Each structure stands twice: as C-alpha cells, then as structure tokens.
Amino acid sequence: MGSGGARRTAVAMAALGSLAAAALAGCGSSAGDGADARGSGPGDKAGRASATADPTRIPDVGDRYQRLVPKDSRQVVAVYGDGPDSADATVVLYTKQGSAWHRDRSWAAHNGTKGWTADHRENDKRSPVGVFTLTDAGGVLPDPDTGKGLPYTRSASFAAPRWWEKSYWHDFDYVIAIDYNRVKGTPPNDPTRPRGASKGGGIWLHMDHGSGTSACVSLPKPGMEYLLRALDPDAHPVVVMGDKARLKA
C-alpha cells in the first residue's frame, strides 16, 4: 500500500438519478460525440519515432512543459494529440530509471471531440493542455491492482446513464482522475470544483468508446488496466497532455 493512505473500496448501489448525476460529473459527458470507431492497438508514432538525444528528457516535450514535471516524478503518462483540433491521440507511459526516462507501453487513444485548449471551459469539448498530477482512481469494476496502486473507489455511481448510446455504457468502468480543477484525495466523481464551475472538471483517463470525448482522455480497456496496475503513488505520477505541436513548444 502506497503512502497515500488506505485504499478506498466502498461499493455503492445508487438509484438511477444518482447514477446519472455522478456519470455526468465525469468528463462533462454526453452521448453526442459520435461513434467513428478507431483501432486501439499500441500504435506509437509519438513514443517510438522520436528518439531523443537526451534520455533525461521526456520525448517530444519542450522546455515549457518539461519544467512543470515535478523533480520527484518517476512516472509520466504522456498524451500526444494528433493536432489542435483532432480527437485522436497516442498515450505513452514513461518510467524514470536513474536519471533516464524509458518508454514502457503505448496505446491509441482519444481526447476531446474538438481537440485541445490551454484555457478549458465547461462544455467546450476540448481537453486541457498541461501537466497534472494523478492521485485517485475508481470505477464500476473492481480495482485490477492489488499492490501499491492509486487509491481506488469502486462504486456503481460511476456507471454511465443507460439512456446514453450503448457504446458509452462502459466508459467509466475504470477511471483515473486527472487533477484538473478538483480536490486531490477524493473519489474521481467528487463534484467539487475549486476554480469554479466555469473552468470545467471531471477530467479523467477512462475507457474508450471509439471516438472523441467531452474533455477526457480515453484508452482501450487493456491500457486502463495496465495503468491502474503500474501507477504508484510513491512514484508521484503525472500526465503531460496536449497536441504535439503545443507540447513541443
């Protein structure tokens, strides 16, 4: 068990209204993002094709965002968006060994339907660009990790409303909260927004439904399971996310 304290395993059975409210808090989701299926294999254009001359730097991340990665972080989930207005992305997990970053795994992924923004607003359908800590996880399904993973809240309240398209029903079976406008140390579906509701919230890594999201980053189920097993609070994991051009700046 990591230093973040006891793992949360409370299982809640909620009424349909509670399920809808909690699910809507995550990703600000609606079922209107389309369903253009995309392969979810480990395509790794960003992580594989861009070998860096300096192994102490995260590949394809410029000075601006490189400096925002905490010095004690030894795990980075990098989300390389295909373009500023694209919903397609690649997620790469890097681990730090000594002073060098090593590519661990990668997955095809999706981000906000309308792409990326440095000034995220509620319902703008764009994912926020930046460097954010990863401290809490949860979902409908049991925690796949039994070791030192992120604190995990299992609850039926994560379930997507059944009036959404069926392809969206399992989006929140596994989620990892991205610490954007939220209170660390709380379940991912806690609705508190320290910077105000207008700045949005409920930005998660969650399971992929084959197309863009409302603002979250979505991965195939094996990717989410791998991250939930791999991410260690003692390694101070962060996510570095944005479109490729902006991340390089």
C-alpha positions, -999 to 999 in steps of 0.1 A, spaced: 0 0 0 14 34 -10 19 64 12 -14 79 0 -32 60 28 -57 32 29 -73 22 -5 -109 30 -9 -131 1 -18 -166 12 -9 -192 -3 -31 -223 18 -35 -256 8 -52 -273 40 -62 -307 49 -76 -309 58 -113 -309 95 -107 -278 93 -86 -260 72 -113 -268 99 -139 -256 128 -118 -223 111 -109 -217 100 -145 -224 134 -159 -199 149 -134 -172 128 -150 -159 142 -183 -189 165 -185 -201 137 -208 -230 135 -231 -237 108 -257 -234 132 -287 -197 128 -295 -202 104 -325 -191 68 -329 -163 68 -355 -145 36 -345 -107 38 -343 -82 10 -337 -69 7 -302 -37 -12 -309 -3 0 -295 4 24 -324 32 46 -311 41 73 -336 50 98 -308 69 75 -285 87 53 -310 96 76 -339 110 104 -319 141 91 -301 156 119 -280 193 127 -278 188 134 -241 174 105 -222 168 127 -192 140 145 -211 106 132 -220 104 128 -258 87 155 -278 81 177 -248 96 212 -249 111 232 -221 79 249 -211 61 216 -201 93 197 -192 99 222 -164 64 216 -150 71 179 -144 79 176 -106 115 166 -99 103 137 -78 81 122 -105 92 88 -118 62 80 -139 48 102 -167 17 94 -188 22 115 -220 -8 122 -242 3 133 -277 -27 147 -295 -25 144 -333 -35 181 -338 -50 211 -320 -85 203 -334 -82 165 -336 -98 139 -313 -71 113 -320 -41 108 -297 -14 84 -285 -8 77 -249 27 66 -238 37 56 -203 73 66 -194 91 54 -163 123 70 -149 152 48 -140 181 67 -125 182 99 -145 168 85 -177 132 82 -190 122 49 -206 92 42 -228 71 15 -211 39 10 -231 17 29 -256 -19 29 -268 -40 46 -294 -64 70 -276 -89 98 -279 -92 133 -264 -119 160 -266 -140 159 -297 -129 194 -307 -92 189 -298 -72 208 -272 -71 241 -254 -49 260 -229 -80 276 -214 -105 248 -209 -141 258 -202 -171 237 -192 -186 220 -223 -161 233 -248 -154 197 -259 -117 203 -257 -91 187 -234 -70 209 -212 -33 212 -222 -8 210 -193 9 189 -167 -14 174 -140 -8 150 -111 -26 116 -109 -36 107 -74 -70 90 -74 -88 63 -93 -121 44 -93 -148 29 -114 -177 4 -117 -154 -26 -118 -131 -40 -91 -96 -25 -88 -74 -46 -111 -44 -38 -88 -37 -54 -55 -4 -38 -47 7 -2 -44 -17 14 -69 -36 46 -67 -64 48 -41 -94 33 -58 -131 39 -52 -154 12 -66 -190 24 -69 -220 18 -91 -223 56 -91 -197 58 -118 -220 40 -143 -230 59 -174 -267 66 -178 -285 39 -198 -301 65 -220 -267 72 -235 -257 53 -266 -248 17 -257 -212 22 -269 -207 46 -240 -221 24 -212 -187 11 -201 -167 44 -204 -164 47 -166 -158 10 -157 -122 22 -149 -112 59 -144 -82 77 -132 -88 113 -122 -66 140 -138 -60 166 -111 -75 195 -131 -99 217 -110 -106 190 -84 -97 182 -48 -69 156 -45 -75 127 -22 -112 124 -31 -130 99 -54 -128 109 -91 -165 117 -92 -164 142 -63 -181 173 -79 -161 199 -61 -145 225 -85 -120 247 -66 -116 271 -95 -153 274 -102 -178 255 -124 -170 276 -155 -135 261 -157 -149 226 -160 -139 195 -142 -143 157 -140 -114 153 -165 -104 116 -164 -85 89 -181 -112 64 -188 -122 36 -212 -125 43 -249 -158 41 -269 -141 46 -303 -144 84 -307 -137 117 -291 -148 126 -256 -162 157 -239 -128 166 -225 -113 134 -210 -87 111 -225 -99 76 -233 -79 44 -237 -88 7 -245 -95 -15 -215 -61 -32 -215 -45 2 -213 -66 13 -184 -59 -20 -166 -22 -16 -172 -21 19 -159 -41 10 -128 -16 -17 -120 15 3 -129 9 37 -114 24 40 -80 17 70 -56 52 67 -43 65 75 -79 44 107 -80 28 100 -114 18 129 -136 1 133 -170 16 156 -197 -11 162 -222 -17 183 -253 -15 184 -291 20 175 -304 29 210 -316 20 227 -284 38 201 -262 70 207 -282 69 245 -277 
